[in-house]
Amino acid sequence: MRISKHAYSRISKRGLDKTILTLMEEILTPKYLNKSNHLFLDRKTSLEISRILRRTAEKIEKHSGTRIIMDKESSVLITAYRQ
């Protein structure tokens, strides 16, 4: 996402995290209002996303040491195992 100079200064002044803004852009569905797209992260959605991310982080930690072997073009998974 490109950020205008105005938006960059507002993000800095308001203490917003660009990572969260990028995540919102990827996950949320925009609503078209007043000739522009709006994304709104409400409390219910933020809690749901947090739960999903926590579960994903736990799975990543559980799979520490996992190795996958792929073909030369990295298009076919040949095998996977844990050390």
mmCIF file of the N, C-alpha and C atoms, coordinates in Angstrom:
data_MODEL
# 
_entry.id   MODEL 
# 
loop_
_atom_site.group_PDB 
_atom_site.id 
_atom_site.type_symbol 
_atom_site.label_atom_id 
_atom_site.label_alt_id 
_atom_site.label_comp_id 
_atom_site.label_asym_id 
_atom_site.label_entity_id 
_atom_site.label_seq_id 
_atom_site.pdbx_PDB_ins_code 
_atom_site.Cartn_x 
_atom_site.Cartn_y 
_atom_site.Cartn_z 
_atom_site.occupancy 
_atom_site.B_iso_or_equiv 
_atom_site.pdbx_formal_charge 
_atom_site.auth_seq_id 
_atom_site.auth_comp_id 
_atom_site.auth_asym_id 
_atom_site.auth_atom_id 
_atom_site.pdbx_PDB_model_num 
ATOM 1   N N  . MET A 1 1  ? 0.848   -1.174  0.000  1.00 0.00 ? 1  MET A N  1 
ATOM 2   C CA . MET A 1 1  ? 0.000   0.000   0.000  1.00 0.00 ? 1  MET A CA 1 
ATOM 3   C C  . MET A 1 1  ? 0.891   1.232   0.000  1.00 0.00 ? 1  MET A C  1 
ATOM 4   N N  . ARG A 1 2  ? 0.574   2.148   -0.873 1.00 0.00 ? 2  ARG A N  1 
ATOM 5   C CA . ARG A 1 2  ? 1.271   3.427   -0.883 1.00 0.00 ? 2  ARG A CA 1 
ATOM 6   C C  . ARG A 1 2  ? 0.640   4.340   0.148  1.00 0.00 ? 2  ARG A C  1 
ATOM 7   N N  . ILE A 1 3  ? 1.461   5.142   0.806  1.00 0.00 ? 3  ILE A N  1 
ATOM 8   C CA . ILE A 1 3  ? 0.966   6.052   1.845  1.00 0.00 ? 3  ILE A CA 1 
ATOM 9   C C  . ILE A 1 3  ? 1.306   7.476   1.439  1.00 0.00 ? 3  ILE A C  1 
ATOM 10  N N  . SER A 1 4  ? 0.296   8.341   1.423  1.00 0.00 ? 4  SER A N  1 
ATOM 11  C CA . SER A 1 4  ? 0.526   9.737   1.070  1.00 0.00 ? 4  SER A CA 1 
ATOM 12  C C  . SER A 1 4  ? 1.284   10.429  2.201  1.00 0.00 ? 4  SER A C  1 
ATOM 13  N N  . LYS A 1 5  ? 1.856   11.603  1.895  1.00 0.00 ? 5  LYS A N  1 
ATOM 14  C CA . LYS A 1 5  ? 2.586   12.360  2.916  1.00 0.00 ? 5  LYS A CA 1 
ATOM 15  C C  . LYS A 1 5  ? 1.655   12.757  4.056  1.00 0.00 ? 5  LYS A C  1 
ATOM 16  N N  . HIS A 1 6  ? 0.436   13.151  3.705  1.00 0.00 ? 6  HIS A N  1 
ATOM 17  C CA . HIS A 1 6  ? -0.551  13.536  4.717  1.00 0.00 ? 6  HIS A CA 1 
ATOM 18  C C  . HIS A 1 6  ? -0.863  12.348  5.641  1.00 0.00 ? 6  HIS A C  1 
ATOM 19  N N  . ALA A 1 7  ? -1.126  11.193  5.032  1.00 0.00 ? 7  ALA A N  1 
ATOM 20  C CA . ALA A 1 7  ? -1.444  10.002  5.828  1.00 0.00 ? 7  ALA A CA 1 
ATOM 21  C C  . ALA A 1 7  ? -0.257  9.605   6.699  1.00 0.00 ? 7  ALA A C  1 
ATOM 22  N N  . TYR A 1 8  ? 0.950   9.703   6.157  1.00 0.00 ? 8  TYR A N  1 
ATOM 23  C CA . TYR A 1 8  ? 2.144   9.339   6.921  1.00 0.00 ? 8  TYR A CA 1 
ATOM 24  C C  . TYR A 1 8  ? 2.283   10.213  8.170  1.00 0.00 ? 8  TYR A C  1 
ATOM 25  N N  . SER A 1 9  ? 2.037   11.503  8.017  1.00 0.00 ? 9  SER A N  1 
ATOM 26  C CA . SER A 1 9  ? 2.146   12.390  9.183  1.00 0.00 ? 9  SER A CA 1 
ATOM 27  C C  . SER A 1 9  ? 1.052   12.087  10.194 1.00 0.00 ? 9  SER A C  1 
ATOM 28  N N  . ARG A 1 10 ? -0.167  11.786  9.727  1.00 0.00 ? 10 ARG A N  1 
ATOM 29  C CA . ARG A 1 10 ? -1.264  11.450  10.642 1.00 0.00 ? 10 ARG A CA 1 
ATOM 30  C C  . ARG A 1 10 ? -0.994  10.131  11.373 1.00 0.00 ? 10 ARG A C  1 
ATOM 31  N N  . ILE A 1 11 ? -0.459  9.157   10.659 1.00 0.00 ? 11 ILE A N  1 
ATOM 32  C CA . ILE A 1 11 ? -0.123  7.869   11.276 1.00 0.00 ? 11 ILE A CA 1 
ATOM 33  C C  . ILE A 1 11 ? 0.905   8.083   12.383 1.00 0.00 ? 11 ILE A C  1 
ATOM 34  N N  . SER A 1 12 ? 1.908   8.897   12.104 1.00 0.00 ? 12 SER A N  1 
ATOM 35  C CA . SER A 1 12 ? 2.950   9.174   13.101 1.00 0.00 ? 12 SER A CA 1 
ATOM 36  C C  . SER A 1 12 ? 2.386   9.893   14.322 1.00 0.00 ? 12 SER A C  1 
ATOM 37  N N  . LYS A 1 13 ? 1.579   10.920  14.079 1.00 0.00 ? 13 LYS A N  1 
ATOM 38  C CA . LYS A 1 13 ? 1.015   11.703  15.184 1.00 0.00 ? 13 LYS A CA 1 
ATOM 39  C C  . LYS A 1 13 ? 0.061   10.887  16.050 1.00 0.00 ? 13 LYS A C  1 
ATOM 40  N N  . ARG A 1 14 ? -0.674  9.968   15.430 1.00 0.00 ? 14 ARG A N  1 
ATOM 41  C CA . ARG A 1 14 ? -1.690  9.208   16.166 1.00 0.00 ? 14 ARG A CA 1 
ATOM 42  C C  . ARG A 1 14 ? -1.155  7.892   16.728 1.00 0.00 ? 14 ARG A C  1 
ATOM 43  N N  . GLY A 1 15 ? 0.105   7.591   16.481 1.00 0.00 ? 15 GLY A N  1 
ATOM 44  C CA . GLY A 1 15 ? 0.726   6.400   17.050 1.00 0.00 ? 15 GLY A CA 1 
ATOM 45  C C  . GLY A 1 15 ? 0.207   5.101   16.464 1.00 0.00 ? 15 GLY A C  1 
ATOM 46  N N  . LEU A 1 16 ? -0.200  5.110   15.209 1.00 0.00 ? 16 LEU A N  1 
ATOM 47  C CA . LEU A 1 16 ? -0.702  3.900   14.560 1.00 0.00 ? 16 LEU A CA 1 
ATOM 48  C C  . LEU A 1 16 ? 0.459   3.086   14.016 1.00 0.00 ? 16 LEU A C  1 
ATOM 49  N N  . ASP A 1 17 ? 0.283   1.770   14.002 1.00 0.00 ? 17 ASP A N  1 
ATOM 50  C CA . ASP A 1 17 ? 1.318   0.853   13.531 1.00 0.00 ? 17 ASP A CA 1 
ATOM 51  C C  . ASP A 1 17 ? 1.027   0.484   12.077 1.00 0.00 ? 17 ASP A C  1 
ATOM 52  N N  . LYS A 1 18 ? 2.012   0.674   11.203 1.00 0.00 ? 18 LYS A N  1 
ATOM 53  C CA . LYS A 1 18 ? 1.820   0.387   9.778  1.00 0.00 ? 18 LYS A CA 1 
ATOM 54  C C  . LYS A 1 18 ? 1.556   -1.097  9.527  1.00 0.00 ? 18 LYS A C  1 
ATOM 55  N N  . THR A 1 19 ? 2.097   -1.961  10.378 1.00 0.00 ? 19 THR A N  1 
ATOM 56  C CA . THR A 1 19 ? 1.865   -3.397  10.236 1.00 0.00 ? 19 THR A CA 1 
ATOM 57  C C  . THR A 1 19 ? 0.382   -3.716  10.397 1.00 0.00 ? 19 THR A C  1 
ATOM 58  N N  . ILE A 1 20 ? -0.261  -3.097  11.371 1.00 0.00 ? 20 ILE A N  1 
ATOM 59  C CA . ILE A 1 20 ? -1.688  -3.316  11.609 1.00 0.00 ? 20 ILE A CA 1 
ATOM 60  C C  . ILE A 1 20 ? -2.502  -2.771  10.441 1.00 0.00 ? 20 ILE A C  1 
ATOM 61  N N  . LEU A 1 21 ? -2.105  -1.623  9.908  1.00 0.00 ? 21 LEU A N  1 
ATOM 62  C CA . LEU A 1 21 ? -2.816  -1.049  8.768  1.00 0.00 ? 21 LEU A CA 1 
ATOM 63  C C  . LEU A 1 21 ? -2.719  -1.961  7.549  1.00 0.00 ? 21 LEU A C  1 
ATOM 64  N N  . THR A 1 22 ? -1.546  -2.552  7.333  1.00 0.00 ? 22 THR A N  1 
ATOM 65  C CA . THR A 1 22 ? -1.365  -3.493  6.228  1.00 0.00 ? 22 THR A CA 1 
ATOM 66  C C  . THR A 1 22 ? -2.211  -4.741  6.457  1.00 0.00 ? 22 THR A C  1 
ATOM 67  N N  . LEU A 1 23 ? -2.235  -5.227  7.683  1.00 0.00 ? 23 LEU A N  1 
ATOM 68  C CA . LEU A 1 23 ? -3.054  -6.391  8.029  1.00 0.00 ? 23 LEU A CA 1 
ATOM 69  C C  . LEU A 1 23 ? -4.537  -6.100  7.780  1.00 0.00 ? 23 LEU A C  1 
ATOM 70  N N  . MET A 1 24 ? -4.993  -4.922  8.159  1.00 0.00 ? 24 MET A N  1 
ATOM 71  C CA . MET A 1 24 ? -6.380  -4.530  7.920  1.00 0.00 ? 24 MET A CA 1 
ATOM 72  C C  . MET A 1 24 ? -6.684  -4.533  6.426  1.00 0.00 ? 24 MET A C  1 
ATOM 73  N N  . GLU A 1 25 ? -5.753  -4.024  5.630  1.00 0.00 ? 25 GLU A N  1 
ATOM 74  C CA . GLU A 1 25 ? -5.948  -3.978  4.188  1.00 0.00 ? 25 GLU A CA 1 
ATOM 75  C C  . GLU A 1 25 ? -6.087  -5.385  3.613  1.00 0.00 ? 25 GLU A C  1 
ATOM 76  N N  . GLU A 1 26 ? -5.315  -6.334  4.153  1.00 0.00 ? 26 GLU A N  1 
ATOM 77  C CA . GLU A 1 26 ? -5.332  -7.705  3.654  1.00 0.00 ? 26 GLU A CA 1 
ATOM 78  C C  . GLU A 1 26 ? -6.578  -8.479  4.087  1.00 0.00 ? 26 GLU A C  1 
ATOM 79  N N  . ILE A 1 27 ? -7.054  -8.254  5.310  1.00 0.00 ? 27 ILE A N  1 
ATOM 80  C CA . ILE A 1 27 ? -8.107  -9.090  5.886  1.00 0.00 ? 27 ILE A CA 1 
ATOM 81  C C  . ILE A 1 27 ? -9.510  -8.524  5.709  1.00 0.00 ? 27 ILE A C  1 
ATOM 82  N N  . LEU A 1 28 ? -9.669  -7.243  5.931  1.00 0.00 ? 28 LEU A N  1 
ATOM 83  C CA . LEU A 1 28 ? -11.005 -6.652  5.971  1.00 0.00 ? 28 LEU A CA 1 
ATOM 84  C C  . LEU A 1 28 ? -11.567 -6.351  4.580  1.00 0.00 ? 28 LEU A C  1 
ATOM 85  N N  . THR A 1 29 ? -12.886 -6.374  4.494  1.00 0.00 ? 29 THR A N  1 
ATOM 86  C CA . THR A 1 29 ? -13.586 -6.036  3.265  1.00 0.00 ? 29 THR A CA 1 
ATOM 87  C C  . THR A 1 29 ? -13.939 -4.555  3.294  1.00 0.00 ? 29 THR A C  1 
ATOM 88  N N  . PRO A 1 30 ? -13.529 -3.817  2.275  1.00 0.00 ? 30 PRO A N  1 
ATOM 89  C CA . PRO A 1 30 ? -13.826 -2.373  2.282  1.00 0.00 ? 30 PRO A CA 1 
ATOM 90  C C  . PRO A 1 30 ? -15.293 -2.080  1.978  1.00 0.00 ? 30 PRO A C  1 
ATOM 91  N N  . LYS A 1 31 ? -15.783 -0.974  2.534  1.00 0.00 ? 31 LYS A N  1 
ATOM 92  C CA . LYS A 1 31 ? -17.119 -0.477  2.232  1.00 0.00 ? 31 LYS A CA 1 
ATOM 93  C C  . LYS A 1 31 ? -16.944 0.826   1.477  1.00 0.00 ? 31 LYS A C  1 
ATOM 94  N N  . TYR A 1 32 ? -17.689 0.984   0.399  1.00 0.00 ? 32 TYR A N  1 
ATOM 95  C CA . TYR A 1 32 ? -17.591 2.179   -0.426 1.00 0.00 ? 32 TYR A CA 1 
ATOM 96  C C  . TYR A 1 32 ? -18.524 3.247   0.115  1.00 0.00 ? 32 TYR A C  1 
ATOM 97  N N  . LEU A 1 33 ? -17.948 4.326   0.658  1.00 0.00 ? 33 LEU A N  1 
ATOM 98  C CA . LEU A 1 33 ? -18.710 5.438   1.216  1.00 0.00 ? 33 LEU A CA 1 
ATOM 99  C C  . LEU A 1 33 ? -18.095 6.753   0.753  1.00 0.00 ? 33 LEU A C  1 
ATOM 100 N N  . ASN A 1 34 ? -18.919 7.696   0.352  1.00 0.00 ? 34 ASN A N  1 
ATOM 101 C CA . ASN A 1 34 ? -18.450 9.032   -0.031 1.00 0.00 ? 34 ASN A CA 1 
ATOM 102 C C  . ASN A 1 34 ? -17.301 9.002   -1.035 1.00 0.00 ? 34 ASN A C  1 
ATOM 103 N N  . LYS A 1 35 ? -17.442 8.185   -2.055 1.00 0.00 ? 35 LYS A N  1 
ATOM 104 C CA . LYS A 1 35 ? -16.473 8.074   -3.155 1.00 0.00 ? 35 LYS A CA 1 
ATOM 105 C C  . LYS A 1 35 ? -15.097 7.578   -2.712 1.00 0.00 ? 35 LYS A C  1 
ATOM 106 N N  . SER A 1 36 ? -15.050 6.789   -1.642 1.00 0.00 ? 36 SER A N  1 
ATOM 107 C CA . SER A 1 36 ? -13.784 6.191   -1.205 1.00 0.00 ? 36 SER A CA 1 
ATOM 108 C C  . SER A 1 36 ? -14.071 4.898   -0.440 1.00 0.00 ? 36 SER A C  1 
ATOM 109 N N  . ASN A 1 37 ? -13.069 4.039   -0.361 1.00 0.00 ? 37 ASN A N  1 
ATOM 110 C CA . ASN A 1 37 ? -13.194 2.779   0.368  1.00 0.00 ? 37 ASN A CA 1 
ATOM 111 C C  . ASN A 1 37 ? -12.797 2.971   1.817  1.00 0.00 ? 37 ASN A C  1 
ATOM 112 N N  . HIS A 1 38 ? -13.613 2.450   2.722  1.00 0.00 ? 38 HIS A N  1 
ATOM 113 C CA . HIS A 1 38 ? -13.358 2.561   4.161  1.00 0.00 ? 38 HIS A CA 1 
ATOM 114 C C  . HIS A 1 38 ? -13.179 1.164   4.746  1.00 0.00 ? 38 HIS A C  1 
ATOM 115 N N  . LEU A 1 39 ? -12.188 1.026   5.607  1.00 0.00 ? 39 LEU A N  1 
ATOM 116 C CA . LEU A 1 39 ? -11.965 -0.207  6.364  1.00 0.00 ? 39 LEU A CA 1 
ATOM 117 C C  . LEU A 1 39 ? -12.091 0.132   7.835  1.00 0.00 ? 39 LEU A C  1 
ATOM 118 N N  . PHE A 1 40 ? -12.890 -0.649  8.559  1.00 0.00 ? 40 PHE A N  1 
ATOM 119 C CA . PHE A 1 40 ? -13.097 -0.387  9.973  1.00 0.00 ? 40 PHE A CA 1 
ATOM 120 C C  . PHE A 1 40 ? -12.835 -1.654  10.763 1.00 0.00 ? 40 PHE A C  1 
ATOM 121 N N  . LEU A 1 41 ? -11.946 -1.572  11.738 1.00 0.00 ? 41 LEU A N  1 
ATOM 122 C CA . LEU A 1 41 ? -11.617 -2.700  12.598 1.00 0.00 ? 41 LEU A CA 1 
ATOM 123 C C  . LEU A 1 41 ? -12.362 -2.522  13.917 1.00 0.00 ? 41 LEU A C  1 
ATOM 124 N N  . ASP A 1 42 ? -13.501 -3.214  14.040 1.00 0.00 ? 42 ASP A N  1 
ATOM 125 C CA . ASP A 1 42 ? -14.280 -3.096  15.270 1.00 0.00 ? 42 ASP A CA 1 
ATOM 126 C C  . ASP A 1 42 ? -13.761 -4.077  16.320 1.00 0.00 ? 42 ASP A C  1 
ATOM 127 N N  . ARG A 1 43 ? -14.265 -3.950  17.530 1.00 0.00 ? 43 ARG A N  1 
ATOM 128 C CA . ARG A 1 43 ? -13.790 -4.758  18.668 1.00 0.00 ? 43 ARG A CA 1 
ATOM 129 C C  . ARG A 1 43 ? -13.984 -6.250  18.415 1.00 0.00 ? 43 ARG A C  1 
ATOM 130 N N  . LYS A 1 44 ? -15.158 -6.634  17.928 1.00 0.00 ? 44 LYS A N  1 
ATOM 131 C CA . LYS A 1 44 ? -15.462 -8.049  17.695 1.00 0.00 ? 44 LYS A CA 1 
ATOM 132 C C  . LYS A 1 44 ? -14.492 -8.659  16.676 1.00 0.00 ? 44 LYS A C  1 
ATOM 133 N N  . THR A 1 45 ? -14.250 -7.950  15.587 1.00 0.00 ? 45 THR A N  1 
ATOM 134 C CA . THR A 1 45 ? -13.339 -8.445  14.558 1.00 0.00 ? 45 THR A CA 1 
ATOM 135 C C  . THR A 1 45 ? -11.908 -8.505  15.074 1.00 0.00 ? 45 THR A C  1 
ATOM 136 N N  . SER A 1 46 ? -11.491 -7.503  15.838 1.00 0.00 ? 46 SER A N  1 
ATOM 137 C CA . SER A 1 46 ? -10.121 -7.507  16.364 1.00 0.00 ? 46 SER A CA 1 
ATOM 138 C C  . SER A 1 46 ? -9.902  -8.674  17.326 1.00 0.00 ? 46 SER A C  1 
ATOM 139 N N  . LEU A 1 47 ? -10.902 -9.002  18.144 1.00 0.00 ? 47 LEU A N  1 
ATOM 140 C CA . LEU A 1 47 ? -10.777 -10.153 19.044 1.00 0.00 ? 47 LEU A CA 1 
ATOM 141 C C  . LEU A 1 47 ? -10.719 -11.463 18.268 1.00 0.00 ? 47 LEU A C  1 
ATOM 142 N N  . GLU A 1 48 ? -11.514 -11.562 17.212 1.00 0.00 ? 48 GLU A N  1 
ATOM 143 C CA . GLU A 1 48 ? -11.514 -12.767 16.390 1.00 0.00 ? 48 GLU A CA 1 
ATOM 144 C C  . GLU A 1 48 ? -10.167 -12.957 15.696 1.00 0.00 ? 48 GLU A C  1 
ATOM 145 N N  . ILE A 1 49 ? -9.625  -11.889 15.135 1.00 0.00 ? 49 ILE A N  1 
ATOM 146 C CA . ILE A 1 49 ? -8.312  -11.959 14.477 1.00 0.00 ? 49 ILE A CA 1 
ATOM 147 C C  . ILE A 1 49 ? -7.231  -12.303 15.493 1.00 0.00 ? 49 ILE A C  1 
ATOM 148 N N  . SER A 1 50 ? -7.307  -11.731 16.694 1.00 0.00 ? 50 SER A N  1 
ATOM 149 C CA . SER A 1 50 ? -6.330  -12.022 17.750 1.00 0.00 ? 50 SER A CA 1 
ATOM 150 C C  . SER A 1 50 ? -6.345  -13.497 18.119 1.00 0.00 ? 50 SER A C  1 
ATOM 151 N N  . ARG A 1 51 ? -7.543  -14.074 18.248 1.00 0.00 ? 51 ARG A N  1 
ATOM 152 C CA . ARG A 1 51 ? -7.643  -15.509 18.565 1.00 0.00 ? 51 ARG A CA 1 
ATOM 153 C C  . ARG A 1 51 ? -7.004  -16.359 17.473 1.00 0.00 ? 51 ARG A C  1 
ATOM 154 N N  . ILE A 1 52 ? -7.272  -16.016 16.222 1.00 0.00 ? 52 ILE A N  1 
ATOM 155 C CA . ILE A 1 52 ? -6.698  -16.763 15.103 1.00 0.00 ? 52 ILE A CA 1 
ATOM 156 C C  . ILE A 1 52 ? -5.180  -16.659 15.117 1.00 0.00 ? 52 ILE A C  1 
ATOM 157 N N  . LEU A 1 53 ? -4.659  -15.462 15.346 1.00 0.00 ? 53 LEU A N  1 
ATOM 158 C CA . LEU A 1 53 ? -3.208  -15.277 15.368 1.00 0.00 ? 53 LEU A CA 1 
ATOM 159 C C  . LEU A 1 53 ? -2.553  -16.010 16.537 1.00 0.00 ? 53 LEU A C  1 
ATOM 160 N N  . ARG A 1 54 ? -3.221  -16.025 17.701 1.00 0.00 ? 54 ARG A N  1 
ATOM 161 C CA . ARG A 1 54 ? -2.671  -16.770 18.848 1.00 0.00 ? 54 ARG A CA 1 
ATOM 162 C C  . ARG A 1 54 ? -2.588  -18.256 18.536 1.00 0.00 ? 54 ARG A C  1 
ATOM 163 N N  . ARG A 1 55 ? -3.669  -18.811 17.952 1.00 0.00 ? 55 ARG A N  1 
ATOM 164 C CA . ARG A 1 55 ? -3.663  -20.235 17.598 1.00 0.00 ? 55 ARG A CA 1 
ATOM 165 C C  . ARG A 1 55 ? -2.574  -20.523 16.567 1.00 0.00 ? 55 ARG A C  1 
ATOM 166 N N  . THR A 1 56 ? -2.418  -19.623 15.608 1.00 0.00 ? 56 THR A N  1 
ATOM 167 C CA . THR A 1 56 ? -1.390  -19.814 14.585 1.00 0.00 ? 56 THR A CA 1 
ATOM 168 C C  . THR A 1 56 ? 0.002   -19.760 15.208 1.00 0.00 ? 56 THR A C  1 
ATOM 169 N N  . ALA A 1 57 ? 0.231   -18.831 16.122 1.00 0.00 ? 57 ALA A N  1 
ATOM 170 C CA . ALA A 1 57 ? 1.531   -18.740 16.801 1.00 0.00 ? 57 ALA A CA 1 
ATOM 171 C C  . ALA A 1 57 ? 1.818   -20.018 17.595 1.00 0.00 ? 57 ALA A C  1 
ATOM 172 N N  . GLU A 1 58 ? 0.807   -20.569 18.258 1.00 0.00 ? 58 GLU A N  1 
ATOM 173 C CA . GLU A 1 58 ? 0.993   -21.818 19.009 1.00 0.00 ? 58 GLU A CA 1 
ATOM 174 C C  . GLU A 1 58 ? 1.349   -22.960 18.065 1.00 0.00 ? 58 GLU A C  1 
ATOM 175 N N  . LYS A 1 59 ? 0.712   -23.018 16.909 1.00 0.00 ? 59 LYS A N  1 
ATOM 176 C CA . LYS A 1 59 ? 1.015   -24.068 15.932 1.00 0.00 ? 59 LYS A CA 1 
ATOM 177 C C  . LYS A 1 59 ? 2.432   -23.909 15.398 1.00 0.00 ? 59 LYS A C  1 
ATOM 178 N N  . ILE A 1 60 ? 2.853   -22.678 15.158 1.00 0.00 ? 60 ILE A N  1 
ATOM 179 C CA . ILE A 1 60 ? 4.211   -22.433 14.658 1.00 0.00 ? 60 ILE A CA 1 
ATOM 180 C C  . ILE A 1 60 ? 5.238   -22.904 15.689 1.00 0.00 ? 60 ILE A C  1 
ATOM 181 N N  . GLU A 1 61 ? 5.013   -22.575 16.969 1.00 0.00 ? 61 GLU A N  1 
ATOM 182 C CA . GLU A 1 61 ? 5.925   -23.011 18.025 1.00 0.00 ? 61 GLU A CA 1 
ATOM 183 C C  . GLU A 1 61 ? 5.956   -24.531 18.125 1.00 0.00 ? 61 GLU A C  1 
ATOM 184 N N  . LYS A 1 62 ? 4.803   -25.172 17.986 1.00 0.00 ? 62 LYS A N  1 
ATOM 185 C CA . LYS A 1 62 ? 4.709   -26.632 18.071 1.00 0.00 ? 62 LYS A CA 1 
ATOM 186 C C  . LYS A 1 62 ? 5.484   -27.302 16.929 1.00 0.00 ? 62 LYS A C  1 
ATOM 187 N N  . HIS A 1 63 ? 5.517   -26.666 15.782 1.00 0.00 ? 63 HIS A N  1 
ATOM 188 C CA . HIS A 1 63 ? 6.169   -27.252 14.618 1.00 0.00 ? 63 HIS A CA 1 
ATOM 189 C C  . HIS A 1 63 ? 7.633   -26.834 14.462 1.00 0.00 ? 63 HIS A C  1 
ATOM 190 N N  . SER A 1 64 ? 8.220   -26.344 15.519 1.00 0.00 ? 64 SER A N  1 
ATOM 191 C CA . SER A 1 64 ? 9.631   -25.999 15.490 1.00 0.00 ? 64 SER A CA 1 
ATOM 192 C C  . SER A 1 64 ? 10.455  -27.238 15.146 1.00 0.00 ? 64 SER A C  1 
ATOM 193 N N  . GLY A 1 65 ? 11.393  -27.110 14.240 1.00 0.00 ? 65 GLY A N  1 
ATOM 194 C CA . GLY A 1 65 ? 12.229  -28.241 13.835 1.00 0.00 ? 65 GLY A CA 1 
ATOM 195 C C  . GLY A 1 65 ? 11.677  -29.010 12.651 1.00 0.00 ? 65 GLY A C  1 
ATOM 196 N N  . THR A 1 66 ? 10.569  -28.551 12.084 1.00 0.00 ? 66 THR A N  1 
ATOM 197 C CA . THR A 1 66 ? 9.987   -29.226 10.929 1.00 0.00 ? 66 THR A CA 1 
ATOM 198 C C  . THR A 1 66 ? 10.757  -28.849 9.674  1.00 0.00 ? 66 THR A C  1 
ATOM 199 N N  . ARG A 1 67 ? 10.963  -29.829 8.831  1.00 0.00 ? 67 ARG A N  1 
ATOM 200 C CA . ARG A 1 67 ? 11.673  -29.588 7.574  1.00 0.00 ? 67 ARG A CA 1 
ATOM 201 C C  . ARG A 1 67 ? 10.815  -30.128 6.437  1.00 0.00 ? 67 ARG A C  1 
ATOM 202 N N  . ILE A 1 68 ? 10.755  -29.382 5.323  1.00 0.00 ? 68 ILE A N  1 
ATOM 203 C CA . ILE A 1 68 ? 10.061  -29.872 4.138  1.00 0.00 ? 68 ILE A CA 1 
ATOM 204 C C  . ILE A 1 68 ? 11.057  -29.928 2.988  1.00 0.00 ? 68 ILE A C  1 
ATOM 205 N N  . ILE A 1 69 ? 10.886  -30.928 2.134  1.00 0.00 ? 69 ILE A N  1 
ATOM 206 C CA . ILE A 1 69 ? 11.739  -31.123 0.971  1.00 0.00 ? 69 ILE A CA 1 
ATOM 207 C C  . ILE A 1 69 ? 10.857  -30.942 -0.265 1.00 0.00 ? 69 ILE A C  1 
ATOM 208 N N  . MET A 1 70 ? 11.321  -30.056 -1.167 1.00 0.00 ? 70 MET A N  1 
ATOM 209 C CA . MET A 1 70 ? 10.560  -29.774 -2.379 1.00 0.00 ? 70 MET A CA 1 
ATOM 210 C C  . MET A 1 70 ? 11.415  -30.060 -3.607 1.00 0.00 ? 70 MET A C  1 
ATOM 211 N N  . ASP A 1 71 ? 10.767  -30.166 -4.759 1.00 0.00 ? 71 ASP A N  1 
ATOM 212 C CA . ASP A 1 71 ? 11.509  -30.385 -5.994 1.00 0.00 ? 71 ASP A CA 1 
ATOM 213 C C  . ASP A 1 71 ? 12.305  -29.137 -6.379 1.00 0.00 ? 71 ASP A C  1 
ATOM 214 N N  . LYS A 1 72 ? 13.052  -29.233 -7.459 1.00 0.00 ? 72 LYS A N  1 
ATOM 215 C CA . LYS A 1 72 ? 13.970  -28.167 -7.859 1.00 0.00 ? 72 LYS A CA 1 
ATOM 216 C C  . LYS A 1 72 ? 13.265  -26.832 -8.100 1.00 0.00 ? 72 LYS A C  1 
ATOM 217 N N  . GLU A 1 73 ? 12.054  -26.854 -8.637 1.00 0.00 ? 73 GLU A N  1 
ATOM 218 C CA . GLU A 1 73 ? 11.318  -25.625 -8.925 1.00 0.00 ? 73 GLU A CA 1 
ATOM 219 C C  . GLU A 1 73 ? 10.494  -25.143 -7.728 1.00 0.00 ? 73 GLU A C  1 
ATOM 220 N N  . SER A 1 74 ? 10.544  -25.866 -6.627 1.00 0.00 ? 74 SER A N  1 
ATOM 221 C CA . SER A 1 74 ? 9.750   -25.569 -5.426 1.00 0.00 ? 74 SER A CA 1 
ATOM 222 C C  . SER A 1 74 ? 8.256   -25.528 -5.717 1.00 0.00 ? 74 SER A C  1 
ATOM 223 N N  . SER A 1 75 ? 7.806   -26.418 -6.593 1.00 0.00 ? 75 SER A N  1 
ATOM 224 C CA . SER A 1 75 ? 6.386   -26.466 -6.937 1.00 0.00 ? 75 SER A CA 1 
ATOM 225 C C  . SER A 1 75 ? 5.711   -27.713 -6.386 1.00 0.00 ? 75 SER A C  1 
ATOM 226 N N  . VAL A 1 76 ? 6.484   -28.739 -6.007 1.00 0.00 ? 76 VAL A N  1 
ATOM 227 C CA . VAL A 1 76 ? 5.911   -29.989 -5.501 1.00 0.00 ? 76 VAL A CA 1 
ATOM 228 C C  . VAL A 1 76 ? 6.572   -30.336 -4.174 1.00 0.00 ? 76 VAL A C  1 
ATOM 229 N N  . LEU A 1 77 ? 5.745   -30.581 -3.163 1.00 0.00 ? 77 LEU A N  1 
ATOM 230 C CA . LEU A 1 77 ? 6.243   -31.037 -1.863 1.00 0.00 ? 77 LEU A CA 1 
ATOM 231 C C  . LEU A 1 77 ? 6.523   -32.533 -1.966 1.00 0.00 ? 77 LEU A C  1 
ATOM 232 N N  . ILE A 1 78 ? 7.765   -32.916 -1.658 1.00 0.00 ? 78 ILE A N  1 
ATOM 233 C CA . ILE A 1 78 ? 8.161   -34.322 -1.759 1.00 0.00 ? 78 ILE A CA 1 
ATOM 234 C C  . ILE A 1 78 ? 7.937   -35.026 -0.419 1.00 0.00 ? 78 ILE A C  1 
ATOM 235 N N  . THR A 1 79 ? 8.411   -34.420 0.668  1.00 0.00 ? 79 THR A N  1 
ATOM 236 C CA . THR A 1 79 ? 8.215   -35.003 1.990  1.00 0.00 ? 79 THR A CA 1 
ATOM 237 C C  . THR A 1 79 ? 8.364   -33.922 3.051  1.00 0.00 ? 79 THR A C  1 
ATOM 238 N N  . ALA A 1 80 ? 7.913   -34.263 4.244  1.00 0.00 ? 80 ALA A N  1 
ATOM 239 C CA . ALA A 1 80 ? 8.040   -33.355 5.403  1.00 0.00 ? 80 ALA A CA 1 
ATOM 240 C C  . ALA A 1 80 ? 8.292   -34.205 6.647  1.00 0.00 ? 80 ALA A C  1 
ATOM 241 N N  . TYR A 1 81 ? 9.134   -33.710 7.550  1.00 0.00 ? 81 TYR A N  1 
ATOM 242 C CA . TYR A 1 81 ? 9.414   -34.443 8.786  1.00 0.00 ? 81 TYR A CA 1 
ATOM 243 C C  . TYR A 1 81 ? 9.940   -33.478 9.841  1.00 0.00 ? 81 TYR A C  1 
ATOM 244 N N  . ARG A 1 82 ? 9.978   -34.003 11.091 1.00 0.00 ? 82 ARG A N  1 
ATOM 245 C CA . ARG A 1 82 ? 10.548  -33.243 12.211 1.00 0.00 ? 82 ARG A CA 1 
ATOM 246 C C  . ARG A 1 82 ? 11.846  -33.869 12.621 1.00 0.00 ? 82 ARG A C  1 
ATOM 247 N N  . GLN A 1 83 ? 12.780  -33.037 13.028 1.00 0.00 ? 83 GLN A N  1 
ATOM 248 C CA . GLN A 1 83 ? 14.070  -33.550 13.478 1.00 0.00 ? 83 GLN A CA 1 
ATOM 249 C C  . GLN A 1 83 ? 14.014  -33.920 14.918 1.00 0.00 ? 83 GLN A C  1 
# 
